[in-house]
């Protein structure tokens, strides 16, 4: 009877061990602290059950030995000897498996304790996930969208050596060298995000330019918030965003991390015609109308026409630094990824807004309606990468702006401007080394732009602003998050000369 009871206990222990092992193997990594505590409580209950089973097994073994001793006192000596020896053998036979089971239980308990500690550590220091783009942002800027909850930190950096090949040694009006070769840590960026819940998060980009703040001199360097915004998620079709935001215009303004454009410098068209990086304060919505059709649209503070120059509207952006907001701007972008053409993205953007900001220009107060439109196509197929983009801008009341600018020693501001570029690159490394994670692509880019494509009435066009740029180079990624670059750019203008340059640089994201 006792042996049968011990056998039943032993089988129960083995069954419990199998159940615990199965549950431990099936554990999923918790996403929140609440999930972790639920798992810990469930594990603690299993541990308590195992300890109770261990105690039951120990009590059964002791009961068996005591019963044998009692029987021995009422049995003849010869029988006692034989009986005691037989009982001891039975006890050994029955308790030996129990002892093994106890050791197994202890081992399983230790394993569970270690797993709990791992869960604690993983919640404090999450596993690194593969970087991927979300909502049109760069992969490093998208890290906060992948965390379950809490803090997210990412970033990127880039630097280069630039050898200016023409017009060296010329002097600027302030006595400094013009067009001199230089070495520059152009940017060091930290992304800081915090996910409050599945429905709300904060994301930001803090940028350090040229390795120094330069005591307030932008030419020497500056520290700025490139964006800092709150996202509110409702459903895939409609979500909201508010704060200092990257404008959804072109292909580089939001996806501006150094691994995702060719060359050491961003396309000139996406610097002068489309300001990059362009940020404004405002609010808007974003989402996907279908899985293949996404959109983003904002209402933001308007541009400042008093800062427009012959090089375009770039200096007129607010950047969240006490930006003028007497008038507003409206911007939107749509992108379509057709199923029939894998790797192809077709999209366009538009911006419309008054830039006058109730300011006076030579006694007049113009609205300065400013418009900017662009269309783009991107195709990625195996090792091939192709991009093309065209942009066209209009500035109303440019004659009033130009008159005020020239009167103050400034330049003519074009009433129309345009720019376009096409580029192609091909990853040749898989042709040499199969299944390699590294990347090596020669590339070529051609740009055409004119910041004064049409001069306002009473003013002449400036042929020195009508540029063509030929660029070719090599892009090497020894790691998916690190890039080494080399490129040559040849600038030509319809009138006058522009220096060409050779660039060597690096970039990284994390």
C-alpha positions as CSV (number, residue, x, y, z in Angstrom):
1,X,0.0,0.0,0.0
2,X,2.8,2.4,1.0
3,X,4.9,1.4,-2.1
4,X,1.9,2.1,-4.3
5,X,1.5,5.6,-2.6
6,X,5.2,6.4,-3.2
7,X,4.9,5.2,-6.8
8,X,1.9,7.5,-7.3
9,X,3.8,10.4,-5.8
10,X,6.8,9.8,-8.0
11,X,4.7,9.8,-11.1
12,X,3.0,13.0,-10.0
13,X,6.4,14.6,-9.6
14,X,7.5,13.6,-13.0
15,X,4.2,14.9,-14.5
16,X,4.7,18.2,-12.7
17,X,8.3,18.5,-14.0
18,X,7.1,17.9,-17.5
19,X,4.4,20.6,-17.2
20,X,6.9,23.1,-15.7
21,X,9.4,22.4,-18.5
22,X,6.7,22.9,-21.1
23,X,5.5,26.1,-19.6
24,X,9.0,27.5,-19.2
25,X,9.8,26.6,-22.8
26,X,6.6,28.3,-24.0
27,X,7.3,31.6,-22.2
28,X,7.0,34.6,-24.3
29,X,9.1,37.7,-23.7
30,X,6.9,40.2,-21.8
31,X,6.4,43.7,-23.3
32,X,5.5,45.5,-20.1
33,X,6.3,45.3,-16.4
34,X,2.8,44.1,-15.7
35,X,3.3,41.2,-18.1
36,X,6.5,40.3,-16.3
37,X,4.9,40.2,-12.9
38,X,2.2,38.0,-14.1
39,X,4.7,35.5,-15.4
40,X,6.7,35.7,-12.1
41,X,3.6,35.0,-10.1
42,X,2.7,32.0,-12.2
43,X,6.3,30.7,-11.9
44,X,6.3,31.2,-8.1
45,X,3.1,29.2,-7.8
46,X,4.7,26.4,-9.8
47,X,7.8,26.5,-7.6
48,X,5.6,26.4,-4.4
49,X,3.7,23.3,-5.9
50,X,7.0,21.6,-6.5
51,X,8.3,22.3,-3.0
52,X,5.0,20.8,-1.6
53,X,5.4,17.7,-3.7
54,X,9.0,17.4,-2.5
55,X,7.9,17.6,1.1
56,X,5.2,14.9,0.4
57,X,7.8,12.6,-1.1
58,X,10.1,13.1,1.9
59,X,7.3,12.4,4.4
60,X,6.3,9.2,2.6
61,X,9.9,7.9,2.6
62,X,10.2,8.5,6.4
63,X,6.8,6.8,7.1
64,X,8.0,3.7,5.2
65,X,11.1,3.4,7.3
66,X,9.3,3.9,10.6
67,X,6.7,1.2,9.7
68,X,9.5,-1.3,8.9
69,X,11.1,-0.6,12.3
70,X,7.8,-1.2,14.2
71,X,7.2,-4.5,12.4
72,X,10.8,-5.6,13.3
73,X,10.1,-5.4,17.1
74,X,7.4,-8.1,16.9
75,X,9.2,-10.5,14.5
76,X,11.6,-13.4,15.3
77,X,15.3,-12.5,15.0
78,X,16.0,-14.4,11.9
79,X,12.9,-12.9,10.3
80,X,13.8,-9.5,11.6
81,X,17.2,-9.6,10.0
82,X,15.7,-10.8,6.7
83,X,12.8,-8.5,6.9
84,X,14.9,-5.4,7.9
85,X,17.3,-6.1,5.0
86,X,14.4,-6.6,2.6
87,X,12.6,-3.5,3.8
88,X,15.8,-1.5,3.6
89,X,16.2,-2.7,0.0
90,X,12.6,-1.7,-0.7
91,X,13.2,1.7,0.8
92,X,16.3,2.2,-1.2
93,X,14.5,1.1,-4.3
94,X,11.6,3.4,-3.7
95,X,13.6,6.4,-2.3
96,X,16.4,6.4,-4.9
97,X,14.1,7.6,-7.7
98,X,12.6,10.1,-5.4
99,X,16.0,11.5,-4.6
100,X,16.7,11.8,-8.3
101,X,13.4,13.6,-8.7
102,X,14.2,16.0,-5.9
103,X,17.5,16.9,-7.6
104,X,15.7,17.4,-10.9
105,X,13.2,19.6,-9.1
106,X,16.0,21.7,-7.6
107,X,17.6,22.0,-11.0
108,X,14.3,23.1,-12.6
109,X,13.8,25.6,-9.8
110,X,17.2,27.1,-10.5
111,X,16.5,27.3,-14.2
112,X,13.2,29.1,-13.5
113,X,14.9,31.6,-11.2
114,X,17.5,32.3,-13.9
115,X,14.8,32.8,-16.5
116,X,13.1,35.3,-14.2
117,X,16.3,37.2,-13.8
118,X,16.8,37.2,-17.6
119,X,13.3,38.6,-18.0
120,X,14.1,41.4,-15.6
121,X,17.3,42.2,-17.5
122,X,15.6,42.1,-20.9
123,X,13.0,44.6,-19.7
124,X,15.7,47.0,-18.5
125,X,18.0,46.5,-21.5
126,X,15.8,45.3,-24.5
127,X,17.2,43.2,-27.2
128,X,18.5,45.1,-30.2
129,X,16.0,44.9,-33.0
130,X,16.7,45.2,-36.7
131,X,16.5,48.8,-37.7
132,X,13.7,49.6,-40.2
133,X,11.9,52.7,-41.4
134,X,8.5,53.6,-40.2
135,X,6.1,56.4,-41.3
136,X,8.6,57.8,-43.8
137,X,11.3,58.3,-41.1
138,X,14.9,57.0,-41.2
139,X,15.5,53.6,-39.6
140,X,17.4,55.0,-36.6
141,X,14.7,57.7,-36.1
142,X,12.1,54.9,-36.1
143,X,13.5,52.9,-33.2
144,X,10.8,54.2,-30.7
145,X,8.1,52.7,-32.9
146,X,9.6,49.2,-32.2
147,X,9.9,49.2,-28.4
148,X,7.1,47.8,-26.3
149,X,7.2,50.7,-23.8
150,X,9.6,53.2,-22.4
151,X,12.8,54.8,-23.5
152,X,14.4,54.5,-26.9
153,X,17.8,55.9,-28.0
154,X,19.3,55.9,-31.4
155,X,21.4,58.2,-33.6
156,X,23.7,58.8,-36.5
157,X,26.9,60.6,-37.4
158,X,28.8,61.7,-40.5
159,X,32.0,63.4,-41.4
160,X,34.2,64.0,-44.4
161,X,37.3,65.4,-46.0
162,X,36.5,67.8,-48.8
163,X,39.2,68.8,-51.3
164,X,38.1,71.8,-53.3
165,X,39.6,71.5,-56.8
166,X,39.0,75.0,-58.2
167,X,39.2,78.7,-57.1
168,X,41.4,77.9,-54.2
169,X,43.0,80.7,-52.2
170,X,40.3,83.4,-53.0
171,X,39.4,85.6,-50.1
172,X,35.9,86.5,-48.8
173,X,35.0,90.0,-47.8
174,X,35.8,89.2,-44.2
175,X,39.3,88.2,-44.9
176,X,38.8,84.4,-44.6
177,X,39.7,81.9,-47.3
178,X,37.1,81.1,-49.9
179,X,36.6,77.6,-51.3
180,X,39.3,76.1,-49.1
181,X,39.7,72.4,-48.5
182,X,38.4,71.2,-45.1
183,X,37.7,68.3,-42.8
184,X,34.4,68.4,-40.9
185,X,32.4,66.3,-38.5
186,X,29.3,67.6,-40.2
187,X,26.7,66.1,-37.9
188,X,26.4,64.0,-34.7
189,X,22.8,63.2,-33.9
190,X,21.0,61.6,-31.0
191,X,17.4,60.3,-31.3
192,X,15.6,60.2,-28.0
193,X,12.1,58.7,-27.9
194,X,9.7,57.6,-25.2
195,X,6.7,55.3,-25.7
196,X,4.1,56.1,-23.1
197,X,1.7,53.5,-24.4
198,X,0.6,51.7,-27.7
199,X,-1.4,54.9,-28.4
200,X,1.0,57.6,-27.6
201,X,4.8,58.3,-28.0
202,X,7.3,61.1,-28.1
203,X,10.2,61.2,-30.7
204,X,13.0,63.7,-31.1
205,X,16.3,64.4,-32.9
206,X,19.0,66.5,-31.3
207,X,21.7,67.6,-33.7
208,X,25.3,68.8,-33.1
209,X,26.8,70.4,-36.2
210,X,30.5,70.8,-37.0
211,X,31.6,69.4,-33.7
212,X,31.1,72.7,-31.9
213,X,28.5,75.3,-30.9
214,X,30.9,78.0,-32.2
215,X,29.7,80.4,-29.5
216,X,26.4,81.0,-31.4
217,X,28.0,81.2,-34.9
218,X,26.1,78.8,-37.2
219,X,29.1,78.7,-39.6
220,X,31.2,77.2,-36.9
221,X,28.5,74.9,-35.5
222,X,25.3,74.8,-33.7
223,X,23.1,72.6,-31.5
224,X,19.5,72.3,-32.4
225,X,16.4,70.2,-32.1
226,X,15.7,68.9,-35.7
227,X,12.3,67.6,-34.6
228,X,10.5,66.9,-31.3
229,X,6.9,65.7,-31.6
230,X,4.1,63.7,-30.1
231,X,2.4,60.9,-32.0
232,X,-1.1,59.8,-31.2
233,X,-2.3,56.5,-32.8
234,X,-5.9,55.8,-33.5
235,X,-6.0,53.3,-36.4
236,X,-3.8,52.6,-39.5
237,X,-5.8,55.1,-41.6
238,X,-5.7,58.2,-39.3
239,X,-3.1,59.1,-36.7
240,X,-2.1,62.5,-35.3
241,X,1.2,64.3,-34.8
242,X,2.0,67.7,-33.1
243,X,5.2,69.6,-32.3
244,X,8.4,70.4,-34.2
245,X,8.1,68.2,-37.3
246,X,10.2,67.3,-40.4
247,X,8.3,68.5,-43.4
248,X,7.1,65.6,-45.7
249,X,8.6,67.1,-48.8
250,X,10.9,65.2,-51.2
251,X,12.8,62.0,-50.5
252,X,15.7,63.2,-48.3
253,X,14.1,65.6,-45.8
254,X,12.7,62.9,-43.6
255,X,15.0,60.0,-44.7
256,X,18.3,62.0,-44.2
257,X,20.5,59.5,-42.4
258,X,23.8,59.1,-44.3
259,X,23.4,55.4,-45.2
260,X,20.3,56.2,-47.3
261,X,21.6,58.7,-49.9
262,X,24.5,58.5,-52.3
263,X,27.6,60.7,-51.7
264,X,28.9,62.6,-48.8
265,X,26.5,65.5,-49.5
266,X,22.8,65.4,-49.8
267,X,21.5,66.3,-53.3
268,X,21.8,70.0,-54.0
269,X,18.3,70.2,-55.4
270,X,17.1,68.9,-52.0
271,X,19.0,71.6,-50.2
272,X,18.3,74.7,-52.2
273,X,15.0,74.1,-54.0
274,X,13.6,71.8,-51.3
275,X,15.1,72.9,-48.0
276,X,16.8,70.1,-46.1
277,X,16.6,69.7,-43.2
278,X,13.2,71.6,-43.1
279,X,11.3,71.6,-39.8
280,X,8.4,73.7,-38.6
281,X,6.0,73.8,-35.6
282,X,2.5,72.5,-36.3
283,X,0.1,69.6,-36.2
284,X,-1.4,67.2,-38.6
285,X,-2.4,63.6,-39.5
286,X,-0.8,60.7,-41.2
287,X,-1.6,57.1,-42.0
288,X,-2.3,54.6,-44.8
289,X,-5.4,54.8,-46.9
290,X,-4.5,51.3,-48.2
291,X,-1.5,49.1,-47.3
292,X,0.2,50.5,-50.4
293,X,-0.9,54.2,-50.2
294,X,0.3,56.4,-47.4
295,X,-0.1,60.1,-46.7
296,X,1.1,62.8,-44.3
297,X,-0.3,66.3,-44.0
298,X,0.3,69.2,-41.6
299,X,-0.7,72.7,-40.8
300,X,2.5,74.7,-39.8
301,X,3.8,78.1,-39.1
302,X,4.5,80.0,-42.4
303,X,7.9,80.8,-43.9
304,X,9.6,84.2,-43.3
305,X,9.9,86.0,-46.7
306,X,12.3,88.6,-45.2
307,X,15.0,85.8,-45.1
308,X,14.5,84.6,-48.7
309,X,17.7,85.0,-50.8
310,X,18.7,84.5,-54.4
311,X,19.5,80.9,-53.4
312,X,15.9,80.2,-52.6
313,X,13.7,79.9,-49.5
314,X,16.0,77.9,-47.2
315,X,16.8,80.8,-44.9
316,X,13.1,81.5,-44.5
317,X,12.3,78.3,-42.6
318,X,11.3,78.7,-38.9
319,X,12.9,75.6,-37.4
320,X,11.0,76.0,-34.2
321,X,13.2,78.9,-33.0
322,X,10.6,81.6,-32.2
323,X,9.3,81.1,-35.7
324,X,7.0,83.8,-37.0
325,X,3.4,82.5,-37.1
326,X,1.2,85.4,-38.2
327,X,0.4,83.3,-41.2
328,X,0.4,79.5,-41.8
329,X,1.5,77.0,-44.3
330,X,-0.1,73.7,-45.5
331,X,1.9,70.7,-46.6
332,X,1.1,67.2,-47.7
333,X,2.7,64.1,-49.2
334,X,1.4,60.9,-50.7
335,X,3.4,57.7,-51.6
336,X,2.3,54.7,-53.5
337,X,4.0,51.3,-53.6
338,X,2.3,49.3,-56.4
339,X,2.1,45.5,-55.9
340,X,2.6,45.0,-59.7
341,X,6.1,46.7,-59.4
342,X,7.9,45.4,-56.4
343,X,10.5,47.9,-55.0
344,X,8.9,50.9,-56.8
345,X,7.7,53.9,-54.9
346,X,5.9,56.8,-56.6
347,X,5.0,59.9,-54.7
348,X,4.5,63.7,-54.6
349,X,4.4,66.6,-52.2
350,X,2.9,70.1,-52.1
351,X,3.4,73.2,-49.9
352,X,1.3,76.4,-50.0
353,X,1.5,79.2,-47.5
354,X,1.8,83.0,-47.0
355,X,5.3,84.1,-46.0
356,X,4.8,87.8,-45.5
357,X,4.0,87.4,-41.8
358,X,2.5,91.0,-41.7
359,X,6.0,92.5,-42.2
360,X,6.6,95.7,-44.1
361,X,8.8,95.7,-47.2
362,X,9.6,99.2,-48.5
363,X,6.4,100.5,-47.0
364,X,4.3,97.6,-48.4
365,X,2.8,94.6,-46.6
366,X,2.6,91.8,-49.1
367,X,1.2,88.3,-48.4
368,X,4.0,86.6,-50.4
369,X,2.1,83.4,-51.3
370,X,4.8,80.7,-51.6
371,X,4.2,77.4,-53.4
372,X,6.4,74.4,-53.7
373,X,5.6,71.1,-55.6
374,X,7.6,68.0,-56.2
375,X,7.2,64.5,-57.6
376,X,9.6,61.5,-57.2
377,X,10.1,57.9,-58.2
378,X,12.3,55.4,-56.5
379,X,13.1,51.8,-57.6
380,X,15.0,49.2,-55.7
381,X,15.5,45.9,-57.4
382,X,18.0,43.4,-56.0
383,X,21.3,45.4,-56.2
384,X,19.9,48.2,-58.3
385,X,18.9,51.6,-56.7
386,X,17.4,54.3,-58.9
387,X,15.9,57.7,-57.9
388,X,14.6,60.7,-59.7
389,X,12.9,63.8,-58.4
390,X,11.7,67.1,-59.8
391,X,10.6,70.2,-57.9
392,X,9.1,73.6,-58.9
393,X,8.5,76.6,-56.7
394,X,6.7,80.0,-57.0
395,X,7.0,83.1,-54.9
396,X,4.4,85.8,-55.3
397,X,5.3,89.5,-54.8
398,X,8.9,88.6,-55.6
399,X,9.3,92.1,-57.1
400,X,8.5,93.7,-53.7
401,X,10.9,91.4,-51.9
402,X,13.7,92.0,-54.4
403,X,13.3,95.8,-54.3
404,X,13.6,95.7,-50.5
405,X,16.5,93.2,-50.6
406,X,18.5,95.2,-53.2
407,X,17.9,98.4,-51.3
408,X,19.5,96.8,-48.2
409,X,22.5,95.4,-50.2
410,X,20.9,92.0,-50.8
411,X,20.2,90.1,-54.0
412,X,17.3,89.5,-56.4
413,X,14.7,86.9,-55.3
414,X,13.3,84.7,-58.1
415,X,9.6,84.5,-58.7
416,X,10.1,80.9,-59.9
417,X,12.7,78.2,-59.3
418,X,13.1,74.6,-60.2
419,X,15.4,71.7,-59.9
420,X,15.6,68.0,-60.7
421,X,18.0,65.1,-60.4
422,X,18.4,61.5,-61.3
423,X,20.8,59.0,-59.8
424,X,21.6,55.3,-60.1
425,X,23.7,52.9,-58.1
426,X,24.3,49.1,-58.2
427,X,25.6,46.8,-55.5
428,X,28.3,44.8,-57.2
429,X,29.6,42.9,-54.2
430,X,27.1,39.9,-54.5
431,X,28.6,39.3,-58.0
432,X,31.9,38.7,-56.3
433,X,31.0,37.3,-52.9
434,X,27.7,35.3,-52.5
435,X,25.4,35.9,-49.5
436,X,27.5,38.7,-48.1
437,X,25.9,41.3,-45.8
438,X,28.3,43.9,-47.0
439,X,27.5,46.4,-49.8
440,X,29.7,48.1,-52.5
441,X,28.0,50.3,-55.1
442,X,29.4,52.7,-57.7
443,X,26.8,55.4,-58.3
444,X,26.2,58.4,-60.6
445,X,24.0,61.4,-60.1
446,X,23.0,64.3,-62.4
447,X,21.4,67.5,-61.1
448,X,19.9,70.5,-62.8
449,X,18.6,73.6,-60.9
450,X,18.0,77.3,-61.2
451,X,17.0,79.3,-58.1
452,X,16.1,82.3,-60.3
453,X,14.4,80.5,-63.2
454,X,12.2,83.5,-63.6
455,X,13.1,87.0,-62.3
456,X,10.3,89.3,-61.1
457,X,9.2,92.2,-63.3
458,X,11.8,95.0,-63.4
459,X,14.7,92.6,-62.5
460,X,17.1,90.4,-64.5
461,X,17.7,86.7,-64.2
462,X,21.1,85.6,-62.7
463,X,22.8,83.0,-65.0
464,X,25.3,82.2,-62.2
465,X,22.3,80.5,-60.4
466,X,21.7,78.2,-63.3
467,X,23.7,75.0,-62.4
468,X,24.4,71.6,-63.6
469,X,26.1,69.0,-61.3
470,X,27.7,65.7,-62.4
471,X,28.6,63.4,-59.5
472,X,30.0,59.9,-59.3
473,X,31.4,57.9,-56.5
474,X,31.6,54.7,-54.5
475,X,29.5,53.6,-51.5
476,X,30.8,50.8,-49.2
477,X,29.0,49.4,-46.2
478,X,31.2,46.9,-44.3
479,X,28.3,46.6,-41.9
480,X,24.6,47.4,-42.5
481,X,24.9,50.3,-40.1
482,X,28.2,51.8,-41.3
483,X,29.1,53.4,-44.6
484,X,32.3,54.7,-46.2
485,X,32.0,57.1,-49.1
486,X,34.1,58.6,-51.9
487,X,32.7,60.9,-54.6
488,X,33.6,63.6,-57.1
489,X,31.3,66.5,-58.0
490,X,31.7,68.7,-61.0
491,X,29.7,72.0,-60.9
492,X,29.1,74.1,-64.0
493,X,27.1,77.3,-64.3
494,X,25.6,79.1,-67.3
495,X,27.8,82.0,-66.4
496,X,30.8,82.1,-64.1
497,X,32.6,79.2,-62.5
498,X,31.9,77.0,-59.6
499,X,34.6,74.9,-57.9
500,X,34.4,71.1,-58.2
501,X,35.3,69.0,-55.2
502,X,36.5,65.5,-54.1
503,X,35.1,64.0,-50.9
504,X,36.0,61.1,-48.6
505,X,33.7,60.4,-45.7
506,X,32.0,58.0,-43.3
507,X,28.6,57.6,-41.7
508,X,26.9,55.4,-39.2
509,X,23.5,54.8,-37.5
510,X,22.6,53.0,-34.3
